[in-house]
Amino acid sequence: MIIALIFLSIISLCSIVGLYYSVKKNIQLFEELESINSQLESSIEELDYLHKKIDKKSKVELFSDEPMIRELVEDMKQAKKIVMSISESFTTEKEDNTKSL
């Protein structure tokens, strides 16, 4: 009887210690996720701002037929598409995560 009581006490103590470290690690990971989330939100705002700037510049009529200028405009258009796809993927993932909570 006493052996069973000691055994159960040891198991209970180990479980409490394990639970403490688990909760501590979960809180730490939650704080890291919040930090990453805030960084992503600020990045999305910056991407939206850059998208608007690139969009304006890519629609400007060019009066030069230099290949370098045409290539620069095409690069800006591709960058605009990439910025939009990244921004959309982040906002889509954020909406999906919000719905699952």
Backbone hydrogen bonds, N-H to C=O, Kabsch-Sander energy under -0.5 kcal/mol:
donor,donor_aa,acceptor,acceptor_aa,energy
5,L,1,M,-2.0
6,I,2,I,-2.4
7,F,3,I,-2.7
8,L,4,A,-2.7
9,S,5,L,-2.0
10,I,6,I,-2.4
11,I,7,F,-2.4
12,S,8,L,-2.5
13,L,9,S,-2.5
14,C,10,I,-2.6
15,S,11,I,-2.4
16,I,12,S,-2.4
17,V,13,L,-2.4
18,G,14,C,-2.6
19,L,15,S,-2.6
20,Y,16,I,-2.4
21,Y,17,V,-2.2
22,S,18,G,-2.2
23,V,19,L,-2.7
24,K,20,Y,-2.4
25,K,21,Y,-2.4
26,N,22,S,-2.4
27,I,23,V,-2.4
28,Q,24,K,-2.0
29,L,25,K,-2.6
30,F,26,N,-2.3
31,E,27,I,-2.2
32,E,28,Q,-1.9
33,L,29,L,-2.4
34,E,30,F,-2.3
35,S,31,E,-2.0
36,I,32,E,-2.5
37,N,33,L,-2.6
38,S,34,E,-2.3
39,Q,35,S,-2.1
40,L,36,I,-2.5
41,E,37,N,-2.3
42,S,38,S,-2.1
43,S,39,Q,-2.1
44,I,40,L,-2.6
45,E,41,E,-2.0
46,E,42,S,-2.1
47,L,43,S,-2.8
48,D,44,I,-2.5
49,Y,45,E,-2.1
50,L,46,E,-2.7
51,H,47,L,-2.6
52,K,48,D,-2.1
53,K,49,Y,-1.9
54,I,50,L,-3.0
55,D,51,H,-2.7
56,K,52,K,-2.0
57,K,53,K,-2.1
58,S,54,I,-2.5
59,K,55,D,-0.9
59,K,56,K,-0.6
60,V,57,K,-0.8
70,R,66,E,-2.1
71,E,67,P,-2.6
72,L,68,M,-2.2
73,V,69,I,-2.3
74,E,70,R,-2.2
75,D,71,E,-2.5
76,M,72,L,-2.2
77,K,73,V,-2.2
78,Q,74,E,-2.3
79,A,75,D,-2.6
80,K,76,M,-2.3
81,K,77,K,-2.0
82,I,78,Q,-2.3
83,V,79,A,-2.8
84,M,80,K,-2.2
85,S,81,K,-2.4
86,I,82,I,-2.5
87,S,83,V,-2.4
88,E,84,M,-2.8
89,S,85,S,-2.1
90,F,86,I,-2.2
91,T,87,S,-2.4
92,T,88,E,-2.6
93,E,89,S,-2.2
94,K,90,F,-2.3
95,E,91,T,-2.3
96,D,92,T,-2.3
97,N,93,E,-2.4
98,T,94,K,-2.2
99,K,95,E,-2.2
100,S,96,D,-1.8
101,L,97,N,-1.0
